[in-house]
Amino acid sequence: MIGLKLLKKVREKTGILVETEVMDVRDVKIAAQFVDVVRVGARNMHNFDLLKELGKINKPVILKRGMAATIKEFIMAAEYVLSHGNKDVIFCE
């Protein structure tokens, strides 16, 4: 949490957007308070509870595709976020 607060201060002073990876459902709401963009790493692309929670926030989500994941799985993960209300998913290959 201290790191997120520092990043928020940097954003306020410089205007630079802040992005961070969230790996646990319990951290989604906390991270959303401090960052502009939330990232889902390749290993969490199939963590449907996390995707569902990210669908409830009003922040863009960067979705990274794992090397073993198919394009269809990648799109389906994005659709899971979108189907829970979030309208901003950024694909990262």
Protein Blocks (a to p, Z undefined) as FASTA:
>chain_A
ZZmmmmmmmmmmnopacddddfbfklmmmmmmmmmbdcddfklmmmmklmmmmmmpccdc
dddddfklcfklmmmmmmmmmmnopacdcddZZ
